[in-house]
Amino acid sequence: MISNVGDWLDPTRSWCAKAERARVHIESLREQIDDFRRSNPYTLTPELTDYQDRVAYVLRYHRDVPPSISTTVGDVLHNLRGALENLAFELAQVSHGRALSDKQEASSKFPICESPSKFDRVLHSRLAGLFNDRARAALRAVQPFALLEQAHHLGVAVDQTYEDHFHWDPLHRLDLLWNIDKHRRLAVMAWWPHFFYWVSDGSSNRRMLQGDGTLANGSVLFYMEGHDEGISDDVVHEFNLVLKDDPSFPLATDHTQDVLDTLDQFRRQVADFVFMNVATIMSR
């Protein structure tokens, strides 16, 4: 019988085991991406232009992202989302103090809701009668809207709406990406500029100009105008490998998150935030 925090966080519990498996997949993914990077799948090459002292930096793709990387991303997503489902199933069993009926098992689900009103509707419709008061409180405390709802109750003024916050929430993003991988296709990934800089001996005579605004093969990412005596035209650069299906992606074009950082954020949200808060509330 689950009765204390340690029971809920026991690494042999299915939800904890799946979250740990997600961590292992992330480490495997890190090695795969490092190997892929070393194969020089893209280059950023300085090329002369028709304008004197202006160089175009052209992006060239040489290799597609291997399917093994995309399927490992899917493994992480499925383990994390499955961990939440397993946790919800246990919450339902604890709520009833016995094994669930076939109908109850089929309706068991970990809800991820945008707002308090949507959470209440789900709990009183699809999940009606499945969770007791304590389990409902535990689920509510880890929803994307939880901190905003608490701020409203405390009279704290916040500019962000529930809808705005939902776009960035790790659980919402995990859920959407999991559904795409489960029902439609492999995750769509792309290289996205993270930073650029060049070296100079003292002040630089060079300045960066905007490119063509695209990231296709052959795109001009930017132009460099001017020249520093004795310094090559090489530019130090780093690209993130990003998940284009991530709902936060088009909202964060100035600071995109690498897929490894994204997945580890999801894992920490599940293992460190959801599990800990549910364990604390259910053990009171």
N, C-alpha and C positions, 0 to 999 in steps of 0.2 A: 504493500500500500504506500503510495506517495504521500509523505507527510511533512517533509522539511525541505529547506533549500537544497541541501546536498542530494536528496533524492531526485529533485527536478534537474539538477545539473550533473547527475551521474553520467560519466562518459559512455557507459554501456547502453543508456537509453537511446532509442532509435533516432530521436531528433538531434541529440548531441553527437552521435556517431556519424550522422549524415553531414552535419556541419563540419566535423573534423575531416570527413572525406572530401568535402569541398576545399578545405585548406590544402590537402594533399594535391588535388587537381590544380589549384592555383600555382603551387610550386612546380608542378610538371609543366604547366603552361609557361611559367617564367623561363624555364630551360628551353622550351620550344621556340619562344619568341626571341630569346637571345641568339639561338642558332640561326633563326631566320634573318635577324638583323645582320649577323656576320656574313650572310650570303650576299649582302648589298642588293636588296630587292628594289631599291630606288637610288637615284643619284640626283644631286643638285649641281648643275654644271654651268660655269660662267661662259657665256658666248658673246662674241662681238656683235654690235648693232650698227645701224647706219649712222648713228650719232657719235661724233667724236667723244672719246673719253667716257662713254656710257656702255656698261656691260649688263646683259640680261642673264638672270639666273634661272635656268630652265629645269623643270622637274621631269625626270624620266623614270617610268616604272619598268622593271625588268622581270619581276616575278609576282604572281598572284599570291595572296595569303593561302597557305596550304589548308586543305579541308581538316587536317588533324588539329590545327589550332582552333578552328571554328567548332569542331565537335567537342574539344576539351572545354571550351567556353560553355557549351551546352551542358556538359557534365557538372560544372560548377553550379550553373543555374538550377538544374534539376535537383541536385542534392540539397541546396539551400531552400528551394521552394518546398521540396518534399519534407524537409525538417520541420517547416512551419505547419504543414498538413498533419504530420505525426503528432506534433505538440497539441494541435487543436483536437485531434482524436482522443488524446489522453485527457485533455480538459473535459471533454464530453463524458468520458468514462468515469472520471473522478466525480463529476457533477451528479451522475446517476448512481454511483457506488456499485456498479455492476457492469457486466458486458452489455454492449449496445445491441439493439435489435438490428436486423438487416436494413430496415428503412433508415434508422438513425445513423448507422455506419455510412450509408450511401449519401446522406445529407451533410455529414461532418465536413467542415471546411474552415480554414483559417481566413477570416475576412480581412481585406485591405481596403479601407474606405476613405474617401476624400474628406468627408465632413461628419460631424456628430449626427446630423439628421439622416444621412445615408447609412451610417452604422446602425442607428436605431431601426431603420426600415429593414435592413438585412437580418438583424437579430430577431425581429418580430415576424419575419416572413419565411425566408429559406432556412433559417437556423432556429426557428421557433421551438422552444422547449428543449433545446439541445444542451444549453449551458445553464448552470445555476448562477446566482448573483455574484459570487466570488469569481467564477470563471469569466463572466461577462465583464467584470471590473478589470480583470487581468488583460483581457483582449482589448478593452477600450484604452488602457494605459499605454499600449504600444502601437496604437494607430498613428498614421501620418499626421492627423490633426491634433494629437494629444497635447502637445506643448502650446499650440495656439489656443486650444479650448481652455487650458489652465490659465493662460494669460488673460483671456476674456473674463474668467471667473474672478480673477484677482483685480480686475479693473485696470490692467496694464494696456496702454494704447499700442497697437501693432498696425503697421502699414500693410503687411502681407495678408492676402485672403487665403482661405482654405484651398481654393483652386490653385493659386500661385504656388503655395507651399508643396502641394501634391506633386507638381511637375518635377521637383527636385528630390522628393523623398526616396530613400534607397529601397524601401519595401515596394512602393509603386513601380519603380523602375525595374526591380527584380521580377515582379509579377508580369509586367508587360513583356520583357525580354524572354522570360520562361515560356509564355504563351506563344510567342512567335516561333521559338525553337521547337516547341512541342507540336504545334499544329501546321506550321507553314514551311519553314526553311531554316537553313543555317544562318547564324548571325552574320550581318553585313558589316565588314570592318574596312577601315581606310586609314591611310597615313595622313596625319594632320600636323601642321607646323606647331612646334612648341616654343622654340627660341632660335634666334640668329644673333651672331655678333662677329665682329672682325677685330683683329689686333692691329695696333699701330705703335710706332715709336714716338710717343708724345701725342700731340693733337693730330687729328685725322683730317685730310682734305676730302675724304669721301662722304657721300650722303646717300641714304637709301630712298628710292622712289617706289611708289606703288606699282605692282605688276598688273596682270590682266584680271585678277580677282577670281580665278578658277584654280582647281586642283586636279585637272586632268593630265593625262600623259602629254608632255610637251607644253604645259602651262608655264608662263613666265611668272614666277612667284614675286619677284621684285627686280628692280634695276639698281645698279650701283653707279653713281656718277662721281667722277673725280678719281684721283690716284695718289697713293702714298709711295714716295720714292723708296725703292728697295723692298717693298712689301708686295706679296702676291695678291691676286684677286680672290683667293680662297676665303670662304665664309664658314665659320664654325656654326653648325646647325644640329638640331635634334627634332625629330618628329615623334609624336605619340601615335601608337596604334589604337584607334578609337572604335567604339561600337556605335555605328551610325543609327541603329534602331533605338538607342537610349533616348528616352523622351527629353532628357536634359541637354542632349547634344546640340540641337539648333539654337538653344537658349544660351549657350556658353561658348560661342565661337572664339572669344578672346582668351579663353582659358579652358581648353578641353582636357579631359581626364583620360590618361592611358588606361587601356582595358584591364591591366593588372591592378591598378589603383582602384578602378571602379568595382571590380569583383571582390577585392579585399574589403572595400567599404561595405558592400552588401553582406559579406561574411561577418564582419564586426557588428553590423546592425542586428543581424539575426542572433549571433552567439553571445555577444556582450550586452546588447540592449534588450532584445525581446526575451531571450531565455532568462536573463537575470531578473528583469522586472516581473515576468510571469511567476518565476520561482518565489520571489519575495512576497508577492500578493497572495499566492496560493498557500503559502506556508504560515500565514498569520494566524 
